[in-house]
Each structure stands twice: as C-alpha cells, then as structure tokens.
Amino acid sequence: MAFVVAVSSLLDGIATGDGEHRWQDHAAAFVVVSAAFLLHQLLVPLPAALGEIVARRVDGRCVQDLMRTTLTEAAVEQLENPRTMDVLSDARAAYTRAALTPGDAVAGVLALLARYTQLGCAVALVSLALHPLAGAVAGLTALVIRFGQRGSLARFSGLMKSLASERRSLIYVRALVSGPGLAKEARVFGLRPWLRELLERDTEHYVRPLWKGRRALLFWPFVRYSLVGLLGGAVVLAMLSFAHDGLSVLQLTVALQATVVLIRFGVYFPESDVPTAYGMNSYTALGEFKEIAGSTSLRTGAPAAPPEGELSFRDVSFRYSPDSPDILRGLDLDLVVGGSTAIVGLNGAGKTTLVKLLARLYEPTGGRIVVDGRDLAQVDARDWQRQVAVVFQDYNRYQFSAADNIGMGAPAHLDDVAALERAAAQAGADTVIDHLPDGARTVLSRDYAGGRELSGGQWQRIALARAYFAIAKGASVLVLDEPTAQLDVRAEAEFFDRFLATTAAVTSVVISHRFSTVRRADRIVVLEHGRVVESGSHDELVALGGRYADMFTLQAQRFQDDATKEAR
C-alpha cells in the first residue's frame, strides 16, 4: 500500500507541477517510489520462506503423531478394519506427497493473512481518497466473493472425503503399475493390457464423481459471485466517475489502484485457497484416526514380569468381529514355563490367532490368559509386549543392513556387536552374513548400491536372529510361528536341534504344521477347530494313537515316499 500511495503522490506531483524543474522538484517522491518498490521485491520471498519453515514444523509434528498412533496406540484389530484403513490412507497421503499437508494449510493461512492485510489497507485508502461508502461497498463485495468461493471449496472437500475408499484403491493401483515389484509377473503373464484397463477403470470410478460434483458445486456459484463482483465493482467505479471532477490526481490514482486491489481480492489465490481448503484433510483424517485408536487401544495396567510358574489360556474364545465365527472356542492350554511347547494342527486350527493373543495384539472375546495367577488383561500391554519375542509367519523384511535387521529385536542395543553376532550364530544366520560383500553392514536389498537380496530361507534365519537378540536383551517368552516354513526338511531338523539346545531355560512356543521336527519339544499340543484335542510328549501322543499319531504317520510316510523317489 505504501507503493500505491508513493506512486500516486509522484503522479500527482508530475500532473500539477509546472516549469522545466518538474522532475528535479519531485526527485524525492521518485526516490520514495523506488525505495518502496525495492523493499517490496526484497520482502516478496519472506512470506514463502516463513511459510516453508512453519510448514516443515507442523508436518514434522503430524508425522510423529501418525507414527506414534499407528505403531503403538492403535489396536491391531483396527488396523485391519477397512474403514480405519480408508482414514489412515487419507492421513498418510499428505506425507507421501500424494496430497497437500497440514503444513501447506498453515503456510496458506499466512499467505491469506497477507491478502487480508492488503484488503484492509485498500478499503482504508478507497474510503479516504473517495468516500467511506465506496470503501465499504468494495470491501463487502470482496468478502462476499471470498466467502462464497471458500464455501464452494469446503463443500468440494467434503465430496473428496466421501471418496476415501476409491482413492485408496487408485493409489494402490498406481503404485503397483509404476513400481518394480510387478515387473517379472507382468512380463511372464502379459499383464500390461489388463493393468491398463484396471488403472483406467479405477481412475474413472474416482474422478467421474469429482467432475460431476465440481460442476455442481463450483460452476453456478462462480457465476453468481462473478455477478456480485461485477455489480460491486460497477458501483465503486460509478462513484469514482461521478466524483472525479472534485478529486485531486493523488486521490484519483490512489482510489483507482486501491479499487483494482479490491477487485482482484475476489479471485482465486493459488498460494492459499487450495492449501487451506484441502491441506487440513489429512489432519482431519489424522484426528479421526487418533479417536479410533483412543477408543480401541489396549488397556494399561500393572508392570509386566517374566512368567515364573504359570502361563495359561483358560476357557479362551476369540472372534475377529462380532459377526464372524469363533476362531478359538473355550481353549484351555498350559504352556511350559522355562521349557518348550510345540503347537501343531492343520491350517485354520487357530494357531496364529493364539500367537496374537499371547502377544496381546488382540484381547480374548471370552476367557482369560493367566500369568502366575494374574489376568494378563490387568498387565500393561506395551510392557508385556517387551517380554515377548515373536517371529510371525509374515515377518517383515526390512531394506536395512543385516545388523539393523537383527538389532531391531532390541533397538536400544544396536551397538552391542557381540550380542548381534551371538544371535546370528544361534539362528544360523552367521553363515549368511559371512557371504555378504560388506558383512553385517550390507543392505539386504538390490535396490541399493552394494546391496544383496536373500533367499526365503536366509531371510527366515535373519528373522530368527532378531527374536534371539530380543531374548538376549530381556524378553522372556519366545514365540515362533512356522519359523522354518521356507527351510527344507534337513535344515528344519537341524534348526530345531540348535533351537532346543540354545533356549533350554527360555519359555518358548513353536507353531508348526510339520510333526516330525517338533518331536523333541517338552510338550506337544494338537489344536483343532480352536480347541486343544491332545497334549503330551511325542512318545505319549504316538502311544495314544489319536490325531497326532495319525498325522505324524501320514507325514512320515509322505517323506519316506519322497526319499524313495529321489533314490530312484
């Protein structure tokens, strides 16, 4: 606004001056104009720089909230719920740069404040130079247009939120068709035409409602508010036209320039409108996600202690949702504290669900889990989870170094190289690491220079080493869910021999569908249809002649037949 006044003063001086000394007489005004212009140019980058600093801080805080809620506060059952996944996808989209971020919204607010400051100054100038009524009409017109446009954007934002499921599907397909993971199968099966059709279909399902909604929400409001702007601008210009004979050049030029600022205020602001309208979508989704996590997170309680004499499931039932069938039905199971328990059974018997309950990723829907006489539900969930080292059936394969992959079992002790090496040796992963080009510092992925990819069996050994490292650093219960599924029979037998020798005093639970390799466990439990149907040592169960004996004999016969075929 200082530049507007300075230019107007200069023009007024030039227009009213006389004689050959006109420019010299107004040199001071020209200097002021130049200084105002130079100052404006110097300050132009400042709002953008300030907005970037604020945006980074806001986004950093939001990312920390999202990470804490996802990795520690939200119950696993909610992370597997489709509605929660839609909300989480919208919360994450901003930080993968698939959408505007809350930081962008805050930066947009700063830019919008600058615009409203210009509006206030322009209204003041028009009021002083022309008439207060003209300033009021111009200011009111600009505000009506602005609120109308903001309202349309807000309604369109609501439409976008309603398409969360379609958007998540489209994001997945886009990532799938543009990533390297599909390259081999796309070539072998000729998937590109099908994937192209899939991408086009999912894109159309998402954008067609947006196109239709955009026309309905933005077109006619734009027309109406454009007419308001035309009417308000015409009124101000008419007042200016009628009053121009009584105005000085200074007043006329100030009023004209300020009126132009007011008219421009009613248009779209790229630096603030979209960021402030849509940048908060992910923040709203994050807030909704945190509410879900707060309503379903596992309860806190007393500090956890290693089991000393009892770790039991008592009449435990569990179902994944109210309308799904029971996976476990009145399960009674005593685990061997300080010894090994093997749980065997056919697929769907409830073995993996049992592991999730033991790790308190879920709560039983009936019955209770008891540790030394105390209900596990009364123990702090996070504290208990530090007592449990688990190798899940779908364990993670991190694109980090081999040392980091093992050390994540107890990340506070990553610098304990000797313990890492012992854990690797216990799992048989030391031979894997020895063949890596940079040893334990090698990144386990070909996506990085010098990195190496491992086979399924080698990855399994790394995952086992991670669990052993957790045990070495304080965990007291070791749970392995199909730990040798990708090992051959001989390697599996070797693993269990080493496993039982190195975990003699550890409470361990091994889940397997192979009966022959768990025969040395202290107790073997046969799970069927969510219940324990047999329990005892290998010799006891074979002598019983029940389910275990039948399945053991069947598997032994199959391996014998395979060996005979190989001998031929």
C-alpha positions as CSV (number, residue, x, y, z in Angstrom):
1,M,0.0,0.0,0.0
2,A,3.0,2.3,0.6
3,F,3.9,1.8,-3.0
4,V,0.4,2.7,-4.1
5,V,0.5,6.0,-2.1
6,A,4.0,6.8,-3.3
7,V,3.2,6.3,-7.0
8,S,0.0,8.3,-6.6
9,S,2.0,11.1,-5.0
10,L,4.5,11.1,-7.8
11,L,1.8,11.2,-10.4
12,D,0.0,14.0,-8.6
13,G,3.2,16.0,-8.4
14,I,4.0,15.5,-12.1
15,A,0.5,16.3,-13.2
16,T,0.3,19.5,-11.1
17,G,3.9,20.7,-11.5
18,D,5.0,23.4,-13.9
19,G,8.2,24.7,-15.5
20,E,11.4,23.0,-16.5
21,H,12.3,21.9,-12.9
22,R,9.4,19.5,-12.7
23,W,11.5,16.3,-12.4
24,Q,14.0,17.8,-10.0
25,D,11.2,19.1,-7.8
26,H,9.9,15.5,-7.5
27,A,13.1,13.6,-7.2
28,A,12.4,12.9,-3.5
29,A,9.0,11.3,-4.5
30,F,10.7,9.2,-7.2
31,V,13.2,8.0,-4.6
32,V,10.4,7.0,-2.2
33,V,8.7,5.1,-5.1
34,S,11.9,3.3,-6.0
35,A,12.6,2.5,-2.4
36,A,9.1,1.2,-1.8
37,F,9.4,-1.0,-5.0
38,L,12.8,-2.3,-4.0
39,L,11.6,-3.1,-0.4
40,H,8.6,-4.9,-1.9
41,Q,10.8,-7.0,-4.1
42,L,13.1,-7.8,-1.2
43,L,10.2,-8.8,1.0
44,V,8.4,-11.0,-1.6
45,P,10.4,-14.2,-0.7
46,L,9.9,-13.7,3.0
47,P,6.3,-15.0,3.3
48,A,7.2,-18.0,1.3
49,A,10.3,-18.7,3.4
50,L,8.4,-18.2,6.6
51,G,5.6,-20.4,5.3
52,E,8.1,-23.2,4.4
53,I,9.6,-23.1,7.9
54,V,6.3,-23.3,9.6
55,A,5.0,-26.0,7.3
56,R,8.0,-28.2,8.0
57,R,7.5,-27.9,11.7
58,V,3.8,-28.6,11.6
59,D,4.2,-31.5,9.2
60,G,7.0,-32.9,11.4
61,R,4.7,-32.9,14.4
62,C,1.9,-34.5,12.5
63,V,4.2,-37.3,11.1
64,Q,5.3,-38.0,14.7
65,D,1.6,-38.2,15.8
66,L,0.8,-40.5,12.9
67,M,3.7,-42.8,13.6
68,R,3.0,-43.0,17.3
69,T,-0.7,-43.7,16.7
70,T,-0.1,-46.3,14.0
71,L,2.8,-48.2,15.6
72,T,1.9,-48.1,19.3
73,E,-1.6,-46.7,20.2
74,A,-4.0,-48.2,17.6
75,A,-5.1,-51.7,18.2
76,V,-4.1,-54.2,15.5
77,E,-7.8,-55.2,15.1
78,Q,-8.5,-51.6,14.0
79,L,-5.5,-51.5,11.6
80,E,-7.1,-54.5,9.8
81,N,-10.5,-52.7,9.6
82,P,-11.4,-51.4,6.1
83,R,-12.9,-48.2,7.4
84,T,-9.9,-47.5,9.5
85,M,-7.6,-48.2,6.6
86,D,-9.5,-45.6,4.5
87,V,-9.0,-43.0,7.2
88,L,-5.3,-44.0,7.6
89,S,-4.8,-43.8,3.9
90,D,-6.0,-40.2,3.8
91,A,-3.9,-39.3,6.8
92,R,-0.8,-40.8,5.2
93,A,-1.4,-39.4,1.7
94,A,-0.2,-35.9,2.7
95,Y,3.2,-37.2,3.9
96,T,3.8,-39.3,0.8
97,R,3.1,-36.1,-1.1
98,A,0.0,-37.6,-2.7
99,A,-2.0,-34.7,-1.2
100,L,-1.5,-31.4,0.4
101,T,-0.3,-31.4,4.1
102,P,-1.4,-29.6,7.2
103,G,1.9,-27.6,6.9
104,D,0.8,-26.4,3.5
105,A,-2.5,-25.3,5.1
106,V,-0.7,-23.3,7.8
107,A,1.6,-21.7,5.2
108,G,-1.6,-20.9,3.1
109,V,-3.1,-19.2,6.2
110,L,0.0,-17.0,6.5
111,A,-0.4,-16.1,2.8
112,L,-4.1,-15.4,3.3
113,L,-3.4,-13.1,6.2
114,A,-1.2,-11.1,3.9
115,R,-4.0,-10.9,1.4
116,Y,-6.5,-9.7,4.1
117,T,-4.0,-7.1,5.3
118,Q,-3.9,-5.8,1.7
119,L,-7.7,-5.8,1.7
120,G,-7.9,-3.7,4.9
121,C,-5.4,-1.2,3.6
122,A,-7.2,-1.0,0.3
123,V,-10.5,-0.4,1.9
124,A,-9.0,2.3,4.1
125,L,-7.4,4.0,1.0
126,V,-10.6,4.0,-1.0
127,S,-12.5,5.3,2.0
128,L,-10.0,8.2,2.5
129,A,-9.5,9.0,-1.2
130,L,-13.0,8.6,-2.4
131,H,-15.7,8.0,0.2
132,P,-16.3,5.7,3.2
133,L,-19.3,4.3,1.4
134,A,-17.2,3.3,-1.6
135,G,-14.7,1.6,0.7
136,A,-17.5,-0.3,2.4
137,V,-19.1,-1.4,-0.9
138,A,-15.8,-2.5,-2.3
139,G,-14.7,-4.3,0.9
140,L,-18.1,-6.0,1.3
141,T,-18.1,-7.2,-2.3
142,A,-14.7,-8.7,-2.0
143,L,-15.6,-10.5,1.2
144,V,-18.9,-11.9,-0.3
145,I,-17.0,-13.3,-3.2
146,R,-14.3,-14.7,-0.9
147,F,-16.7,-16.4,1.5
148,G,-18.6,-17.8,-1.5
149,Q,-15.5,-19.3,-3.0
150,R,-14.3,-20.7,0.3
151,G,-17.7,-22.3,0.9
152,S,-17.7,-24.0,-2.5
153,L,-14.2,-25.3,-1.8
154,A,-15.2,-26.6,1.6
155,R,-18.2,-28.5,0.0
156,F,-15.9,-29.9,-2.6
157,S,-13.5,-31.0,0.1
158,G,-16.4,-33.0,1.7
159,L,-17.0,-34.7,-1.6
160,M,-13.4,-35.7,-1.8
161,K,-13.6,-37.2,1.7
162,S,-16.6,-39.3,0.8
163,L,-14.4,-41.0,-1.9
164,A,-11.7,-42.2,0.5
165,S,-12.2,-45.9,-0.4
166,E,-12.0,-45.2,-4.2
167,R,-8.9,-43.0,-3.7
168,R,-7.1,-45.7,-1.6
169,S,-7.8,-48.3,-4.3
170,L,-6.5,-45.9,-7.0
171,I,-3.3,-45.0,-5.0
172,Y,-2.6,-48.8,-4.6
173,V,-3.1,-49.5,-8.3
174,R,-0.9,-46.5,-9.3
175,A,1.9,-47.6,-7.0
176,L,1.5,-51.2,-8.3
177,V,1.8,-50.4,-12.0
178,S,4.6,-47.9,-11.5
179,G,6.8,-50.0,-9.2
180,P,9.4,-52.7,-9.9
181,G,7.8,-55.4,-7.8
182,L,5.4,-56.4,-10.6
183,A,7.9,-56.4,-13.4
184,K,8.6,-60.1,-13.6
185,E,5.0,-61.3,-13.5
186,A,3.8,-58.6,-15.8
187,R,6.2,-59.9,-18.4
188,V,5.5,-63.6,-17.8
189,F,1.7,-63.3,-17.7
190,G,1.3,-60.4,-20.1
191,L,-0.4,-58.3,-17.5
192,R,0.1,-54.8,-19.0
193,P,-3.2,-54.6,-21.1
194,W,-5.2,-55.9,-18.1
195,L,-3.4,-53.5,-15.7
196,R,-4.0,-50.6,-18.1
197,E,-7.7,-51.3,-18.1
198,L,-7.7,-51.7,-14.3
199,L,-6.0,-48.3,-13.9
200,E,-8.4,-46.6,-16.3
201,R,-11.4,-48.1,-14.6
202,D,-10.3,-47.2,-11.1
203,T,-9.3,-43.7,-12.2
204,E,-12.8,-43.2,-13.8
205,H,-14.5,-44.5,-10.7
206,Y,-12.7,-41.9,-8.7
207,V,-12.7,-38.8,-11.0
208,R,-16.2,-39.1,-12.5
209,P,-17.9,-38.2,-9.2
210,L,-15.3,-35.4,-8.7
211,W,-16.1,-34.0,-12.2
212,K,-19.8,-34.1,-11.6
213,G,-19.5,-32.7,-8.1
214,R,-17.1,-30.0,-9.2
215,R,-19.6,-28.8,-11.8
216,A,-22.5,-28.8,-9.3
217,L,-20.6,-27.2,-6.5
218,L,-18.3,-24.7,-8.3
219,F,-19.8,-23.6,-11.7
220,W,-23.1,-21.9,-10.7
221,P,-21.6,-20.4,-7.5
222,F,-18.8,-19.0,-9.7
223,V,-21.4,-17.4,-12.0
224,R,-23.4,-15.9,-9.1
225,Y,-20.4,-14.5,-7.3
226,S,-19.0,-13.1,-10.5
227,L,-22.2,-11.2,-10.9
228,V,-21.8,-9.9,-7.3
229,G,-18.3,-8.8,-8.1
230,L,-19.4,-7.1,-11.3
231,L,-22.1,-5.3,-9.5
232,G,-19.9,-4.1,-6.6
233,G,-17.1,-3.1,-8.9
234,A,-19.5,-1.2,-11.1
235,V,-20.9,0.7,-8.1
236,V,-17.5,1.8,-6.9
237,L,-16.3,2.8,-10.4
238,A,-19.5,4.7,-10.9
239,M,-19.0,6.6,-7.6
240,L,-15.4,7.3,-8.8
241,S,-16.7,8.5,-12.2
242,F,-19.2,10.9,-10.6
243,A,-16.7,12.2,-8.1
244,H,-13.6,12.5,-10.3
245,D,-14.1,16.2,-11.0
246,G,-13.7,17.0,-7.3
247,L,-10.8,14.7,-6.8
248,S,-7.1,15.6,-7.0
249,V,-4.8,13.4,-9.1
250,L,-3.5,11.9,-5.9
251,Q,-7.0,10.9,-4.7
252,L,-7.9,9.6,-8.1
253,T,-4.9,7.5,-8.6
254,V,-5.0,6.2,-5.0
255,A,-8.7,5.3,-5.4
256,L,-8.1,3.6,-8.8
257,Q,-5.2,1.5,-7.6
258,A,-6.9,0.5,-4.4
259,T,-10.1,-0.4,-6.2
260,V,-8.1,-2.7,-8.5
261,V,-6.6,-4.4,-5.4
262,L,-10.2,-4.9,-4.1
263,I,-11.5,-6.3,-7.3
264,R,-8.5,-8.7,-7.5
265,F,-9.2,-9.8,-4.0
266,G,-12.3,-11.6,-5.2
267,V,-10.4,-14.0,-7.4
268,Y,-8.7,-17.4,-6.7
269,F,-5.5,-17.2,-4.6
270,P,-3.3,-20.2,-5.7
271,E,-0.9,-19.8,-2.7
272,S,-3.6,-20.1,-0.1
273,D,-7.0,-21.2,-1.3
274,V,-6.3,-24.9,-2.2
275,P,-3.8,-25.4,0.6
276,T,-6.1,-24.0,3.2
277,A,-9.2,-25.8,1.8
278,Y,-7.6,-29.3,1.3
279,G,-4.4,-29.2,3.3
280,M,-6.3,-29.9,6.5
281,N,-8.0,-33.0,5.1
282,S,-5.1,-35.2,6.2
283,Y,-5.1,-33.5,9.6
284,T,-8.8,-34.2,10.0
285,A,-8.2,-37.8,9.0
286,L,-5.3,-38.0,11.5
287,G,-7.6,-36.7,14.2
288,E,-10.3,-39.2,13.3
289,F,-7.6,-42.0,13.3
290,K,-6.4,-40.9,16.7
291,E,-10.0,-41.0,18.0
292,I,-10.4,-44.6,16.7
293,A,-7.1,-45.6,18.3
294,G,-8.1,-44.0,21.6
295,S,-11.4,-45.9,21.7
296,T,-9.9,-49.3,20.9
297,S,-6.3,-49.3,22.2
298,L,-5.4,-52.0,24.7
299,R,-5.8,-51.1,28.3
300,T,-2.8,-50.2,30.5
301,G,-2.2,-51.9,33.8
302,A,0.4,-53.2,36.2
303,P,4.0,-53.7,35.1
304,A,4.8,-57.0,33.4
305,A,7.1,-59.6,34.8
306,P,8.6,-62.7,33.2
307,P,6.4,-65.8,33.9
308,E,7.9,-67.9,36.6
309,G,5.5,-70.8,37.1
310,E,2.3,-70.3,35.0
311,L,1.4,-69.1,31.6
312,S,-2.1,-70.5,30.7
313,F,-5.1,-70.0,28.5
314,R,-8.3,-70.6,30.4
315,D,-11.5,-71.1,28.6
316,V,-10.3,-68.6,25.9
317,S,-12.6,-67.8,23.0
318,F,-11.9,-65.3,20.2
319,R,-13.5,-64.0,17.0
320,Y,-12.2,-61.2,14.8
321,S,-15.5,-59.4,14.5
322,P,-18.9,-59.7,16.1
323,D,-20.4,-61.3,13.0
324,S,-17.5,-63.7,12.3
325,P,-17.3,-67.3,13.7
326,D,-15.2,-68.1,16.7
327,I,-11.6,-69.0,15.8
328,L,-10.8,-70.2,19.4
329,R,-13.6,-71.9,21.4
330,G,-13.1,-72.5,25.1
331,L,-9.4,-73.0,24.7
332,D,-7.6,-74.4,27.8
333,L,-3.8,-74.6,27.4
334,D,-0.9,-74.6,29.8
335,L,2.4,-73.5,28.3
336,V,5.7,-74.9,29.7
337,V,7.3,-72.1,31.6
338,G,11.1,-72.3,31.2
339,G,10.6,-75.0,28.5
340,S,9.3,-75.6,25.0
341,T,5.8,-76.1,23.9
342,A,5.0,-77.1,20.3
343,I,1.6,-76.4,18.9
344,V,0.6,-78.3,15.8
345,G,-2.5,-78.6,13.8
346,L,-4.0,-78.2,10.3
347,N,-4.4,-74.9,8.6
348,G,-7.3,-72.9,10.2
349,A,-7.0,-74.5,13.6
350,G,-6.3,-71.2,15.3
351,K,-2.6,-71.4,15.8
352,T,-1.6,-68.0,14.6
353,T,-4.6,-66.4,16.4
354,L,-3.2,-67.9,19.6
355,V,0.1,-66.2,19.0
356,K,-1.6,-62.8,18.5
357,L,-3.5,-63.2,21.8
358,L,-0.4,-64.2,23.6
359,A,1.4,-61.1,22.3
360,R,-1.7,-59.0,23.3
361,L,-2.2,-57.7,19.8
362,Y,-5.8,-58.7,20.4
363,E,-7.9,-59.3,23.6
364,P,-9.9,-62.5,24.1
365,T,-13.6,-62.2,23.5
366,G,-14.1,-64.7,26.2
367,G,-12.0,-66.3,29.0
368,R,-8.6,-65.1,30.1
369,I,-4.8,-65.6,29.8
370,V,-3.2,-66.0,33.2
371,V,0.5,-65.3,34.1
372,D,1.4,-66.5,37.6
373,G,-2.1,-66.2,38.8
374,R,-2.7,-62.7,37.3
375,D,-5.0,-62.0,34.4
376,L,-2.9,-60.7,31.5
377,A,-5.6,-58.1,30.8
378,Q,-4.6,-56.4,34.1
379,V,-1.0,-56.0,32.8
380,D,0.3,-53.1,30.8
381,A,0.1,-54.2,27.2
382,R,3.2,-52.4,26.0
383,D,5.2,-53.6,29.0
384,W,4.1,-57.2,28.3
385,Q,5.0,-57.0,24.7
386,R,8.6,-56.2,25.7
387,Q,8.6,-59.6,27.3
388,V,7.6,-61.4,24.1
389,A,9.8,-62.0,21.1
390,V,7.8,-63.2,18.1
391,V,8.7,-64.3,14.6
392,F,5.4,-64.0,12.8
393,Q,4.6,-66.1,9.8
394,D,4.5,-62.9,7.7
395,Y,7.6,-61.3,9.4
396,N,8.9,-58.1,7.9
397,R,11.9,-57.9,5.5
398,Y,13.5,-54.6,6.1
399,Q,15.6,-52.9,3.4
400,F,18.2,-52.1,6.0
401,S,21.6,-53.6,6.8
402,A,21.8,-57.2,8.1
403,A,22.9,-55.8,11.5
404,D,19.9,-53.5,11.7
405,N,17.5,-56.3,10.7
406,I,18.8,-58.3,13.6
407,G,19.2,-55.4,16.0
408,M,15.6,-54.3,15.6
409,G,14.7,-57.0,18.1
410,A,16.0,-54.6,20.8
411,P,16.8,-51.3,19.0
412,A,18.2,-49.7,22.2
413,H,21.1,-52.2,22.0
414,L,22.1,-51.9,18.3
415,D,25.6,-51.0,19.3
416,D,26.2,-54.4,21.0
417,V,28.0,-56.1,18.2
418,A,28.9,-59.2,20.2
419,A,25.3,-59.8,21.1
420,L,24.3,-59.4,17.5
421,E,26.9,-61.9,16.4
422,R,25.7,-64.4,19.0
423,A,22.1,-64.0,17.9
424,A,23.1,-64.5,14.3
425,A,25.0,-67.7,15.2
426,Q,22.1,-69.1,17.2
427,A,19.8,-68.7,14.2
428,G,22.4,-70.0,11.7
429,A,22.4,-66.6,10.1
430,D,26.2,-66.1,10.6
431,T,26.9,-68.2,7.5
432,V,24.5,-66.0,5.6
433,I,26.2,-62.8,6.8
434,D,29.7,-64.2,6.1
435,H,28.9,-64.4,2.4
436,L,27.6,-60.8,2.1
437,P,30.1,-58.4,0.4
438,D,30.2,-56.0,3.4
439,G,29.3,-58.4,6.1
440,A,26.6,-57.3,8.6
441,R,26.7,-53.8,7.1
442,T,25.4,-55.0,3.8
443,V,21.9,-53.7,2.9
444,L,19.5,-56.5,2.3
445,S,18.1,-55.3,-0.9
446,R,19.3,-55.0,-4.5
447,D,17.6,-51.6,-4.7
448,Y,20.7,-50.0,-3.1
449,A,24.3,-49.9,-4.3
450,G,26.2,-52.9,-2.9
451,G,23.0,-54.4,-1.5
452,R,22.1,-58.1,-1.7
453,E,18.8,-59.9,-1.8
454,L,18.4,-63.0,0.3
455,S,16.5,-66.2,-0.4
456,G,13.4,-67.1,1.6
457,G,15.3,-69.5,3.9
458,Q,18.1,-66.9,4.5
459,W,15.5,-64.2,5.4
460,Q,13.9,-66.6,7.8
461,R,17.3,-67.1,9.6
462,I,17.7,-63.3,9.9
463,A,14.2,-63.0,11.4
464,L,15.0,-65.8,13.9
465,A,18.2,-63.9,14.8
466,R,16.1,-60.8,15.5
467,A,14.0,-62.8,18.0
468,Y,17.1,-64.3,19.7
469,F,18.5,-60.8,20.1
470,A,15.3,-59.7,21.8
471,I,15.6,-62.6,24.2
472,A,19.2,-61.8,24.9
473,K,18.2,-58.2,25.8
474,G,15.4,-59.0,28.2
475,A,12.4,-60.7,26.5
476,S,11.3,-63.8,28.4
477,V,8.9,-65.6,26.0
478,L,10.0,-66.7,22.6
479,V,7.2,-67.4,20.0
480,L,8.0,-68.8,16.6
481,D,5.1,-69.1,14.1
482,E,6.1,-71.5,11.4
483,P,9.7,-70.5,11.8
484,T,11.1,-73.0,9.3
485,A,8.4,-73.0,6.6
486,Q,10.9,-72.0,3.9
487,L,13.6,-74.5,5.1
488,D,14.0,-78.0,3.7
489,V,13.4,-80.9,6.0
490,R,17.0,-81.5,6.8
491,A,17.7,-77.8,7.6
492,E,14.5,-77.7,9.7
493,A,15.6,-80.7,11.8
494,E,19.0,-79.0,12.3
495,F,17.3,-75.8,13.3
496,F,15.2,-77.4,16.0
497,D,18.2,-79.3,17.4
498,R,20.0,-76.0,17.7
499,F,16.9,-74.2,18.9
500,L,16.2,-76.6,21.8
501,A,19.9,-76.5,22.8
502,T,20.1,-72.7,22.9
503,T,16.7,-72.0,24.6
504,A,16.8,-74.6,27.3
505,A,15.8,-72.2,30.0
506,V,13.5,-70.0,27.9
507,T,9.7,-70.2,27.8
508,S,9.3,-71.0,24.1
509,V,6.3,-71.7,21.9
510,V,6.8,-73.1,18.4
511,I,4.0,-73.4,16.0
512,S,4.4,-75.8,13.1
513,H,2.4,-78.0,10.7
514,R,5.4,-80.4,10.4
515,F,5.1,-83.0,13.2
516,S,8.4,-84.8,12.8
517,T,10.6,-81.8,13.6
518,V,8.9,-80.8,16.9
519,R,9.1,-84.2,18.5
520,R,11.8,-83.1,21.0
521,A,9.6,-80.3,22.5
522,D,8.8,-80.7,26.2
523,R,5.1,-80.7,25.4
524,I,3.3,-81.0,22.1
525,V,-0.3,-79.7,21.8
526,V,-2.6,-80.6,19.0
527,L,-5.0,-77.8,18.1
528,E,-8.2,-78.5,16.1
529,H,-11.2,-76.2,15.5
530,G,-10.0,-73.8,18.1
531,R,-9.6,-76.3,20.9
532,V,-6.8,-78.5,22.4
533,V,-7.7,-82.1,21.4
534,E,-4.4,-83.7,22.6
535,S,-1.5,-82.8,24.7
536,G,1.7,-84.6,25.8
537,S,5.2,-85.6,24.8
538,H,5.9,-87.1,21.4
539,D,6.0,-90.7,22.7
540,E,2.9,-90.2,24.7
541,L,0.9,-88.9,21.8
542,V,2.1,-91.6,19.4
543,A,1.2,-94.2,22.0
544,L,-2.2,-92.6,22.4
545,G,-2.9,-93.4,18.7
546,G,-5.1,-90.3,18.2
547,R,-4.9,-87.3,15.9
548,Y,-1.3,-86.6,16.4
549,A,-0.3,-90.2,15.8
550,D,-2.3,-90.3,12.6
551,M,-0.9,-87.1,11.2
552,F,2.6,-88.0,12.3
553,T,2.4,-91.3,10.5
554,L,0.9,-89.7,7.4
555,Q,3.7,-87.1,7.1
556,A,6.4,-89.7,7.8
557,Q,5.0,-91.8,5.0
558,R,5.0,-88.9,2.6
559,F,8.6,-88.0,3.4
560,Q,9.6,-91.7,3.0
561,D,7.9,-91.8,-0.4
562,D,9.7,-88.6,-1.4
563,A,13.0,-90.1,-0.3
564,T,12.3,-93.3,-2.3
565,K,11.5,-91.3,-5.4
566,E,14.8,-89.3,-5.1
567,A,16.8,-92.5,-4.6
568,R,15.4,-93.8,-7.9
